[in-house]
Amino acid sequence: MAAALLAGALHVIIFWMESFAWEGPLARKTFGGTAEEARPHAFYAYNQGFYNLFLAVEVVLGTVLAWTAGGGLVWAGFALVVFGCASMLGAAIALAAKSAEHRAAAAKQGALPALALICLLASYLVG
């Protein structure tokens, strides 16, 4: 679950960069280009940032449920974490498949969710 929480934290940072600091130095260092080049895409980045935030909320909520709830809510939490991390990983795979130039960014984006999914699968199989 720690890897899932780290993946969620990374997506909160991405949310911040895309939705509120799109033209700032961290976003430009991360995504490339200048503030002037980024400006026409700010509207779309703002929307994309909220997708990243909602994925992070899904993973954090799922983790809280899995750790603190009883009964069936533990499985609901587990399902939220798995689905959130799988969505994060799927987006990273889609980015890598679409753009060779962005494969390093996709690897960074997908590493934590992939690790989380591997750990969750292992914990499920071990019991």
KASULCOR-V900002 format. One record per residue. N is the residue number from 0. RES is the residue in three letters. PSI is psi in radians with two decimals (NA if undefined). NEAR is the number of other ideal C-beta (glycine too) atoms within 12 Angstrom. D_CENTER is the distance of its C-alpha to the mean C-alpha in Angstrom with 2 decimals. Layout:
n,res,psi,near,d_center
N,RES,PSI,NEAR,D_CENTER
N,RES,PSI,NEAR,D_CENTER
This chain:
n,res,psi,near,d_center
0,MET,-0.46,31,13.85
1,ALA,-0.73,18,13.59
2,ALA,-0.63,29,11.07
3,ALA,-0.74,43,8.91
4,LEU,-0.68,28,9.66
5,LEU,-0.69,26,8.96
6,ALA,-0.72,43,5.38
7,GLY,-0.76,36,5.48
8,ALA,-0.72,26,7.80
9,LEU,-0.70,33,6.23
10,HIS,-0.47,41,4.13
11,VAL,-0.71,26,7.70
12,ILE,-0.75,25,9.32
13,ILE,-0.74,37,8.02
14,PHE,-0.86,28,9.17
15,TRP,-0.82,24,12.32
16,MET,-0.78,29,13.05
17,GLU,-0.64,32,12.79
18,SER,-0.48,27,14.51
19,PHE,-0.34,20,16.98
20,ALA,0.59,24,17.45
21,TRP,-0.64,33,17.21
22,GLU,0.00,25,20.64
23,GLY,2.99,21,20.43
24,PRO,-0.67,15,20.80
25,LEU,-0.78,18,17.34
26,ALA,-0.70,31,15.79
27,ARG,-0.63,22,18.80
28,LYS,-0.68,16,18.52
29,THR,-0.80,24,14.89
30,PHE,-0.20,30,15.43
31,GLY,2.94,16,19.20
32,GLY,3.08,19,22.20
33,THR,2.93,17,24.14
34,ALA,-0.67,20,23.79
35,GLU,-0.67,12,26.46
36,GLU,-0.55,16,24.71
37,ALA,-0.53,27,21.45
38,ARG,-0.80,18,23.39
39,PRO,-0.31,14,24.09
40,HIS,0.09,23,20.42
41,ALA,-0.68,25,19.48
42,PHE,-0.80,15,19.79
43,TYR,-0.66,16,17.32
44,ALA,-0.69,31,14.78
45,TYR,-0.83,24,15.35
46,ASN,-0.79,17,14.57
47,GLN,-0.63,25,11.42
48,GLY,-0.69,29,10.24
49,PHE,-0.55,22,10.97
50,TYR,-0.79,23,8.97
51,ASN,-0.69,34,5.77
52,LEU,-0.77,28,7.91
53,PHE,-0.60,25,8.95
54,LEU,-0.74,38,5.95
55,ALA,-0.77,35,5.99
56,VAL,-0.73,22,9.69
57,GLU,-0.80,32,9.88
58,VAL,-0.74,44,8.74
59,VAL,-0.81,29,10.96
60,LEU,-0.76,27,13.68
61,GLY,-0.71,36,13.76
62,THR,-0.77,34,14.18
63,VAL,-0.78,23,16.86
64,LEU,-0.78,25,18.58
65,ALA,-0.60,31,18.64
66,TRP,-0.54,19,20.09
67,THR,-0.39,15,22.47
68,ALA,2.90,18,23.52
69,GLY,2.94,12,26.35
70,GLY,-2.39,11,27.33
71,GLY,-0.36,12,25.27
72,LEU,-0.44,18,22.59
73,VAL,-0.78,21,21.47
74,TRP,-0.59,17,20.82
75,ALA,-0.74,22,19.15
76,GLY,-0.78,29,16.71
77,PHE,-0.78,31,16.29
78,ALA,-0.72,23,15.74
79,LEU,-0.76,32,13.02
80,VAL,-0.80,42,11.09
81,VAL,-0.82,32,11.94
82,PHE,-0.74,25,11.18
83,GLY,-0.82,40,7.69
84,CYS,-0.66,43,6.96
85,ALA,-0.65,28,9.31
86,SER,-0.75,31,7.82
87,MET,-0.81,41,4.64
88,LEU,-0.72,33,7.69
89,GLY,-0.71,22,9.92
90,ALA,-0.69,28,8.52
91,ALA,-0.74,34,8.86
92,ILE,-0.73,22,12.21
93,ALA,-0.74,17,13.27
94,LEU,-0.80,25,12.85
95,ALA,-0.67,23,14.79
96,ALA,-0.57,14,17.32
97,LYS,-0.58,14,17.98
98,SER,1.94,15,18.43
99,ALA,-0.56,11,19.92
100,GLU,-0.46,12,19.67
101,HIS,0.26,22,15.85
102,ARG,-0.60,18,15.60
103,ALA,-0.74,17,15.20
104,ALA,-0.69,23,12.18
105,ALA,-0.67,25,10.76
106,ALA,-0.72,18,11.81
107,LYS,-0.72,24,10.14
108,GLN,-0.60,32,6.69
109,GLY,-0.22,33,7.66
110,ALA,-0.87,24,9.90
111,LEU,-0.79,33,8.42
112,PRO,-0.63,41,7.18
113,ALA,-0.79,28,10.58
114,LEU,-0.75,24,12.38
115,ALA,-0.78,38,11.36
116,LEU,-0.70,31,12.62
117,ILE,-0.79,21,15.66
118,CYS,-0.72,25,16.47
119,LEU,-0.71,33,16.25
120,LEU,-0.77,18,18.44
121,ALA,-0.74,13,20.78
122,SER,-0.59,19,21.20
123,TYR,-0.76,17,21.98
124,LEU,-0.60,9,24.46
125,VAL,-0.59,8,26.09
126,GLY,NA,5,26.46
